[in-house]
């Protein structure tokens, strides 16, 4: 009744001044407080349109304080994707008893009261508060509980429960355990549950799952946990260490509490109590972590190593894979990503989702355009310098890793100025205006705070914009068979920099003879391709002379500035990147 009266008051304000936003602001507040979110969102949209179309400038400026529901929806969607990046592909809805894929999980959220309340309210709060609230609501809704157990007999598989309601299945065998798990998780307030037997598509190798909260049913006798076969299995190590909360249940699904036996958690698991409470993945004390796994077994022998990935470091597993890709193939496309850098190496991403965006591709050049460009360059470019650059690039070794250090051949452009650009609502990222020798000025957005400097006020450690060297730019017909540049041996010399001989001038035209016209043409064509826009990496020099890549949320696209591009591209080197 109270909300009805308040709504009538808001309608009267609208009736008195239909062109004003104030009545709709009041109406939205009343409907939102009454939990009538669909109507509240419609009132909000009208309020924002009134602000946009207001006759006075001051009122129109108020519009900048709000975001539209569609804009809020975009932020919510990004948060959902971030939340589900490491989540299982299939989860059990413990309230409905149905197995749900990723799309069904998201659709369930978008029809929920929580989602509608977010859309209605997130437009009206500060940006930082809004994002934090969205994150909290999404995390709470999608939090997942995992059943950790030892397989015994026939366990229900994905095809056994797909398109079925778990609670309606015959209560036999592993189905009883599954039904009890859903009931227990539901009572604990968890909407989503995961159990490896039926939530993994056995035909899809991409479904790598990460446990959240294990439920382990040992027998009901005192000291049973210490003697449980659960403590002998390899996969239960990360399932024990990963969760923030862990609850043990007995065979009758009552909580495993107050064990009167003198057995400690360390006796039961082989892992000390402090580590169980405050475990953090990492490479420190690796010997201890390997010992935890040494007394355990897995059905598939190599799984014992895979089970350690999450314990030692998730990023290291991806880092090792990408390292092998670069080392075996010499292909640098694995370095094309946006997002956060890996702790394994700054030129590699922290997460596989950094490859989600399509890679930047060079503009194509037709043969007629190439010939015109080569012809125009002949008036400005010294052929001898073009041949020297061609020779220097041709002598570069392929990129390679050694001890997690990337040795990357490239063309380097020293950065001469960095200025921070103020951006409204800037929170977790910063935008900089960057100048580099030989390149057009550009803007770079990153989460890193960069020092501001210029030629007049230089920084102690240098910054570089580099173009990683890709031999495909030669466009040689036999490039696919050109394996000489990638050594079969993964080892690398201690000094992998380009030595002085690599920069030796090729034989220039003189009294002894003429330059091969085909080589000259290839060199000029290479200069044309190098003059096209390209994706650059921003590097910062470290104390010992190596470099680290500065990660960016967007591709760093730049281009050679000068009419004669060759002098600006003569800084050819191989850099060691941490």
C-alpha positions in Angstrom: 0.0 0.0 0.0 2.9 2.3 0.9 4.5 1.8 -2.5 1.2 2.4 -4.3 0.8 5.8 -2.6 4.4 6.7 -3.5 3.9 5.6 -7.1 0.8 7.8 -7.4 2.8 10.7 -6.1 5.4 10.1 -8.8 2.7 9.9 -11.5 1.4 13.3 -10.3 4.8 14.9 -10.7 5.0 13.5 -14.2 1.6 14.8 -15.0 2.5 18.3 -13.8 5.7 18.4 -15.9 5.8 15.6 -18.5 9.1 16.9 -20.1 11.0 16.8 -16.8 13.1 13.9 -15.8 12.3 14.3 -12.1 9.0 12.5 -12.1 10.5 9.5 -13.8 13.4 9.5 -11.4 10.9 9.3 -8.5 8.9 6.6 -10.3 12.0 4.5 -10.9 13.0 4.8 -7.3 9.6 3.6 -6.1 9.4 0.7 -8.6 12.9 -0.4 -7.7 12.2 -0.4 -4.0 9.0 -2.4 -4.6 11.1 -5.0 -6.5 9.2 -4.3 -9.7 12.4 -4.2 -11.7 11.1 -4.6 -15.3 8.9 -1.5 -14.8 11.7 0.3 -13.0 14.0 -0.2 -16.0 11.5 1.3 -18.3 11.1 4.3 -16.1 14.9 4.7 -16.0 15.1 4.7 -19.8 12.5 7.4 -20.0 14.3 9.4 -17.3 17.6 9.2 -19.3 15.9 10.3 -22.5 14.4 13.3 -20.7 17.9 14.3 -19.5 19.3 13.9 -23.0 16.6 16.1 -24.6 16.5 18.7 -21.9 16.5 22.3 -23.1 19.1 23.6 -20.7 22.7 22.6 -20.7 23.0 22.1 -17.0 20.3 19.4 -17.0 21.8 17.7 -20.0 25.1 17.5 -18.1 23.4 15.4 -15.5 23.0 12.7 -18.1 26.8 12.0 -17.8 26.3 10.7 -14.3 24.3 7.7 -15.5 24.7 4.8 -17.9 21.9 3.2 -19.8 20.6 -0.2 -18.9 22.2 -1.5 -22.2 25.5 -0.1 -21.2 25.2 -1.7 -17.7 24.2 -4.9 -19.5 27.5 -4.8 -21.4 29.5 -4.4 -18.2 27.6 -7.3 -16.6 28.3 -9.5 -19.6 32.0 -8.8 -19.4 32.0 -9.7 -15.7 30.1 -12.9 -16.4 32.6 -13.9 -19.0 35.5 -13.2 -16.7 33.8 -15.2 -13.9 33.2 -18.2 -16.2 36.6 -18.2 -17.9 37.9 -20.8 -15.5 34.6 -22.4 -14.6 33.4 -25.8 -15.8 31.6 -26.0 -19.1 28.8 -28.1 -17.6 27.2 -27.6 -14.1 24.3 -29.1 -12.3 21.6 -26.7 -11.3 21.0 -28.0 -7.8 17.6 -26.3 -7.6 16.2 -27.8 -10.9 18.3 -31.0 -11.0 19.2 -30.4 -14.6 22.7 -30.4 -16.3 23.3 -27.0 -17.8 25.9 -25.9 -20.4 27.5 -22.4 -20.3 24.7 -20.7 -22.4 22.0 -22.1 -20.2 23.8 -20.9 -17.0 24.0 -17.4 -18.4 20.4 -17.4 -19.6 19.3 -18.5 -16.2 21.0 -15.6 -14.6 19.6 -13.1 -17.2 16.0 -14.2 -16.2 16.8 -14.0 -12.5 15.7 -11.3 -10.0 19.4 -10.6 -9.3 20.1 -9.7 -12.9 17.1 -7.4 -13.2 17.9 -5.7 -9.9 21.4 -5.0 -11.2 20.2 -3.5 -14.4 17.8 -1.3 -12.5 20.3 -0.1 -9.9 23.7 -0.1 -11.6 22.9 2.9 -13.7 22.6 5.1 -10.7 25.8 4.6 -8.8 29.4 5.6 -9.2 31.5 3.7 -11.7 33.8 2.1 -9.1 30.9 1.1 -6.9 28.9 -0.2 -9.8 31.6 -2.5 -11.1 32.3 -3.8 -7.6 28.6 -4.5 -7.0 28.3 -6.2 -10.4 31.3 -8.4 -9.6 29.9 -9.4 -6.2 26.5 -10.3 -7.5 27.9 -12.3 -10.4 30.4 -14.1 -8.2 27.7 -15.0 -5.7 25.2 -16.3 -8.4 27.8 -18.4 -10.3 29.7 -19.8 -7.3 30.1 -23.5 -7.7 30.5 -26.4 -5.2 32.3 -29.6 -6.2 32.0 -33.1 -5.0 35.4 -34.6 -4.4 35.3 -38.4 -4.1 36.8 -41.6 -5.2 35.1 -43.4 -8.1 33.5 -46.7 -7.0 31.7 -49.0 -9.3 29.5 -47.5 -12.0 29.2 -43.7 -11.7 26.6 -41.7 -13.7 28.1 -40.1 -16.8 27.0 -37.0 -18.8 24.8 -38.9 -21.2 23.0 -40.6 -18.3 21.7 -37.4 -16.9 21.6 -35.0 -19.9 18.1 -33.6 -20.5 16.9 -35.3 -17.4 16.0 -34.2 -13.8 18.4 -35.8 -11.3 15.8 -36.0 -8.5 13.4 -38.0 -10.8 16.0 -40.7 -11.7 15.8 -44.1 -10.0 17.8 -43.9 -6.7 20.3 -46.6 -7.4 24.1 -46.8 -7.4 25.9 -43.6 -8.1 22.6 -41.7 -8.7 22.0 -41.8 -4.9 25.3 -40.0 -4.3 24.4 -37.5 -7.0 21.0 -36.8 -5.6 22.4 -36.4 -2.0 25.1 -34.1 -3.3 22.5 -31.8 -5.0 20.3 -31.8 -1.9 23.3 -30.9 0.4 24.6 -28.2 -1.9 21.2 -26.7 -2.3 20.7 -26.6 1.5 24.1 -24.8 1.8 22.9 -22.1 -0.6 24.9 -23.2 -3.7 22.9 -23.1 -7.0 25.6 -24.8 -9.1 27.3 -28.1 -8.5 30.0 -30.0 -10.3 30.9 -33.7 -10.2 33.5 -35.0 -12.5 31.7 -38.2 -13.6 28.7 -36.5 -15.2 29.8 -32.9 -15.7 32.6 -33.6 -18.2 31.9 -34.4 -21.8 34.3 -37.4 -22.2 34.5 -36.7 -26.0 35.7 -33.1 -25.5 39.3 -32.8 -24.4 38.9 -29.0 -24.0 36.8 -29.5 -20.8 39.5 -28.9 -18.2 37.7 -28.4 -14.9 38.8 -26.6 -11.7 37.2 -27.6 -8.3 35.6 -25.0 -6.1 34.4 -26.6 -2.8 34.9 -30.4 -2.3 32.5 -32.6 -0.5 34.1 -35.9 0.6 32.1 -38.7 2.0 34.4 -41.1 4.0 33.0 -43.8 6.2 31.5 -42.9 9.6 34.1 -44.5 11.9 36.5 -42.5 14.1 39.8 -41.8 12.2 38.2 -42.8 8.9 39.4 -39.7 7.1 43.1 -40.6 7.7 42.5 -44.1 6.4 40.3 -43.1 3.5 41.3 -44.1 0.0 40.4 -40.5 -0.9 43.8 -39.5 0.6 45.6 -41.8 -1.9 44.3 -40.3 -5.1 46.3 -37.7 -7.1 43.5 -35.4 -8.2 42.3 -34.9 -4.6 45.4 -32.8 -3.8 44.3 -29.8 -5.8 40.7 -30.5 -4.8 41.8 -30.3 -1.1 44.0 -27.1 -1.5 42.1 -25.0 -4.0 38.8 -24.2 -2.2 38.3 -21.4 0.3 35.8 -23.6 2.1 35.9 -27.4 2.4 33.3 -29.6 4.1 33.7 -33.2 4.8 30.6 -35.5 4.9 30.2 -39.1 6.1 28.7 -41.9 4.1 25.2 -41.0 5.3 25.8 -37.4 4.2 25.9 -36.0 7.7 28.8 -33.6 8.4 32.1 -35.3 9.4 32.7 -33.5 12.7 34.2 -34.0 16.1 36.3 -37.0 15.2 37.4 -38.4 18.7 40.5 -40.0 17.2 43.9 -38.2 17.8 44.4 -38.0 14.1 45.4 -34.5 12.8 44.7 -33.0 9.4 48.4 -33.4 8.7 48.3 -37.1 9.6 45.2 -37.5 7.3 46.4 -35.6 4.3 50.2 -35.4 4.6 49.9 -31.6 4.3 50.5 -29.3 7.3 47.6 -27.4 8.7 49.0 -23.9 7.9 49.3 -24.8 4.3 45.7 -26.2 4.2 44.4 -22.9 5.6 46.5 -20.5 3.6 47.6 -22.3 0.4 48.8 -20.2 -2.5 49.9 -21.7 -5.8 53.5 -21.1 -6.8 56.9 -22.5 -7.6 58.3 -21.8 -4.0 58.9 -25.0 -2.0 58.3 -27.1 -5.1 60.0 -30.1 -3.5 57.4 -30.1 -0.7 54.5 -29.9 -3.3 56.0 -32.8 -5.3 56.2 -34.8 -2.1 52.5 -34.4 -1.5 51.9 -36.1 -4.9 54.5 -38.7 -4.5 52.4 -40.9 -2.2 49.3 -40.7 -4.4 48.2 -42.5 -7.6 46.0 -41.8 -10.6 44.3 -44.2 -13.0 46.2 -42.6 -15.9 49.9 -42.4 -15.1 50.5 -38.9 -16.6 47.6 -37.5 -14.7 49.7 -37.2 -11.6 51.8 -34.6 -13.4 48.7 -32.8 -14.7 47.2 -32.7 -11.2 50.2 -30.6 -10.1 49.7 -27.8 -12.7 47.2 -25.9 -10.5 49.3 -26.4 -7.4 52.5 -25.1 -8.9 51.0 -22.4 -11.2 48.3 -22.3 -13.8 50.1 -19.7 -15.9 53.1 -21.9 -16.0 51.2 -24.7 -17.8 50.1 -22.3 -20.5 53.5 -20.7 -20.6 55.3 -24.0 -21.2 52.9 -24.8 -24.0 53.4 -21.5 -25.7 57.1 -21.7 -25.2 57.2 -25.0 -27.0 55.1 -23.6 -29.9 57.5 -20.7 -30.4 60.6 -22.9 -29.9 59.5 -25.7 -32.3 58.1 -23.6 -35.1 59.6 -20.1 -34.8 56.1 -18.8 -35.2 55.6 -15.5 -33.4 51.9 -15.3 -33.9 51.5 -16.8 -30.4 52.8 -13.4 -29.1 49.8 -11.6 -30.6 47.4 -11.1 -27.7 45.9 -8.4 -25.5 45.3 -8.5 -21.7 47.5 -9.3 -18.8 51.1 -10.7 -19.0 52.0 -14.1 -17.7 54.4 -14.5 -14.7 56.1 -17.2 -16.9 57.2 -14.6 -19.4 55.9 -11.0 -20.1 55.6 -11.7 -23.8 53.1 -14.5 -23.1 49.5 -14.0 -21.8 48.3 -14.9 -18.3 45.2 -16.5 -19.7 44.1 -18.3 -22.9 41.2 -15.8 -23.2 43.8 -13.2 -24.3 43.6 -14.8 -27.8 39.8 -14.2 -28.0 40.1 -11.1 -30.2 41.0 -11.6 -33.8 44.7 -10.8 -34.5 45.7 -7.7 -36.4 46.5 -8.5 -40.1 48.7 -6.5 -42.4 47.0 -4.6 -45.1 47.2 -6.5 -48.4 49.1 -5.0 -51.3 48.2 -5.9 -54.8 51.0 -6.3 -57.4 50.2 -3.1 -59.2 50.3 -1.1 -56.0 53.5 -2.9 -55.0 55.2 -1.9 -58.3 54.1 1.7 -57.9 55.3 1.9 -54.4 58.7 0.4 -55.3 59.0 2.9 -58.2 58.3 5.8 -55.9 60.8 4.6 -53.3 63.6 4.5 -55.9 63.5 8.3 -55.8 64.0 8.5 -52.1 65.6 5.3 -50.8 69.3 4.5 -51.1 69.4 1.0 -52.6 72.6 0.2 -50.6 70.8 0.9 -47.3 67.8 -1.2 -48.3 70.2 -4.1 -49.2 72.0 -3.7 -45.8 68.6 -3.8 -43.9 67.6 -6.9 -46.0 70.9 -8.6 -45.2 70.7 -7.8 -41.5 67.1 -9.2 -41.2 68.0 -12.3 -43.2 70.8 -13.1 -40.8 68.6 -13.0 -37.7 68.1 -16.2 -35.9 64.6 -17.5 -35.1 62.9 -16.5 -31.8 63.6 -19.0 -29.0 63.2 -19.5 -25.3 65.9 -20.4 -22.7 65.1 -20.6 -19.0 61.8 -18.8 -19.6 63.6 -15.9 -21.3 62.5 -15.1 -24.8 65.2 -14.1 -27.3 63.3 -12.1 -29.8 64.7 -10.7 -33.1 63.1 -7.4 -33.9 63.4 -3.9 -35.3 63.7 -1.5 -32.4 62.4 2.1 -32.2 63.6 4.1 -29.1 60.8 5.8 -27.2 61.5 9.5 -26.7 58.5 10.7 -24.9 55.7 9.4 -22.7 52.9 11.6 -21.4 49.9 10.5 -19.5 46.6 11.5 -20.9 43.8 12.3 -18.4 40.7 10.2 -19.1 37.4 10.7 -17.4 36.4 7.8 -15.1 39.9 6.3 -15.4 40.1 3.6 -12.7 42.2 0.5 -13.4 43.9 1.5 -16.6 45.9 4.5 -17.9 46.3 6.0 -21.4 49.6 7.4 -22.6 50.7 9.5 -25.6 53.9 7.9 -26.8 56.5 9.2 -29.3 59.3 7.1 -30.8 62.0 7.7 -33.3 60.8 7.0 -36.8 57.2 6.2 -35.9 53.9 8.1 -35.9 52.8 9.3 -32.5 50.3 6.9 -30.8 48.2 6.2 -27.7 48.7 3.2 -25.5 46.3 1.9 -22.8 47.7 -0.3 -20.1 47.2 -1.1 -16.4 50.9 -0.3 -15.7 51.9 3.1 -14.5 54.6 4.4 -16.8 57.1 7.1 -15.9 56.6 10.4 -17.8 59.6 11.5 -19.7 60.9 13.4 -22.8 64.1 14.2 -24.6 64.6 17.1 -22.2 63.9 15.0 -19.2 64.9 11.4 -20.0 64.3 8.3 -17.9 67.1 6.2 -16.5 65.9 3.0 -18.2 65.0 3.0 -21.8 61.7 2.1 -23.4 61.4 0.6 -26.9 58.6 0.1 -29.4 59.6 -3.0 -31.4 58.4 -4.8 -34.4 59.0 -8.5 -33.9 60.7 -9.9 -36.9 58.7 -12.3 -39.0 60.5 -14.0 -41.9 57.2 -14.3 -43.8 57.7 -10.7 -44.7 60.3 -11.8 -47.1 57.5 -13.6 -49.0 59.9 -16.1 -50.4 58.2 -18.9 -52.4 60.0 -21.6 -50.3 59.3 -20.1 -46.9 57.2 -23.0 -45.8 60.2 -25.3 -46.4 62.7 -22.9 -44.8 63.4 -24.7 -41.6 67.0 -23.6 -41.3 66.0 -20.7 -39.1 64.5 -23.0 -36.4 67.1 -25.2 -34.8 66.1 -28.7 -33.9 68.0 -28.3 -30.6 66.0 -26.4 -28.0 69.2 -25.1 -26.4 70.5 -21.6 -26.9 73.9 -20.0 -26.7 74.5 -17.9 -23.6 75.0 -14.9 -25.8 72.2 -14.9 -28.3 72.5 -11.2 -29.3 73.2 -10.3 -32.9 76.9 -10.0 -33.2 78.8 -7.4 -35.2 79.1 -9.8 -38.2 75.3 -9.8 -38.5 75.5 -6.1 -39.4 78.2 -6.4 -42.0 77.4 -4.5 -45.1 76.6 -6.7 -48.2 78.7 -6.1 -51.2 77.7 -2.8 -52.7 77.8 -1.9 -56.4 81.1 -0.5 -57.4 83.9 -1.1 -59.8 83.8 -4.8 -59.2 80.3 -5.3 -60.5 76.6 -4.6 -60.2 74.1 -5.6 -57.6 71.8 -8.5 -58.4 68.6 -6.8 -59.7 66.4 -9.6 -58.2 68.0 -9.1 -54.8 67.6 -5.3 -55.2 63.9 -5.7 -56.1 63.3 -8.1 -53.1 64.9 -5.6 -50.8 62.7 -2.7 -52.1 59.6 -4.8 -51.8 60.5 -5.6 -48.2 60.8 -1.9 -47.5 57.3 -1.3 -48.9 55.9 -4.1 -46.6 57.8 -2.7 -43.6 56.3 0.7 -44.3 52.8 -0.6 -43.7 51.0 -0.3 -40.3 52.1 -3.0 -37.9 51.5 -4.3 -34.4 54.2 -3.2 -32.0 55.2 -4.3 -28.5 56.2 -1.7 -25.8 59.2 -2.9 -23.8 60.8 -1.5 -20.7 64.5 -2.0 -19.9 65.3 -3.8 -16.6 68.3 -3.2 -14.3 70.4 -6.0 -15.8 69.7 -5.0 -19.4 66.9 -7.3 -20.3 63.5 -6.1 -21.2 59.9 -6.7 -20.1 56.8 -6.3 -22.2 54.2 -3.8 -21.1 50.8 -5.4 -21.6 48.1 -3.4 -23.2 44.3 -3.8 -23.3 44.3 -3.0 -27.0 46.6 -3.7 -30.0 49.4 -1.2 -30.4 49.3 -0.3 -34.1 51.8 2.1 -35.5 53.6 2.9 -38.8 56.8 4.3 -40.1 56.6 8.1 -40.3 59.4 9.2 -42.7 59.2 9.3 -46.5 62.5 7.4 -46.6 61.8 4.7 -44.0 65.1 2.8 -44.2 67.2 4.9 -41.8 64.6 4.6 -39.1 64.6 0.8 -39.3 68.3 0.1 -39.1 68.2 -0.8 -35.4 68.0 -4.5 -35.9 68.7 -6.7 -32.9 67.7 -9.7 -30.8 66.4 -8.7 -27.3 66.2 -10.8 -24.2 62.8 -10.5 -22.7 61.9 -11.7 -19.2 
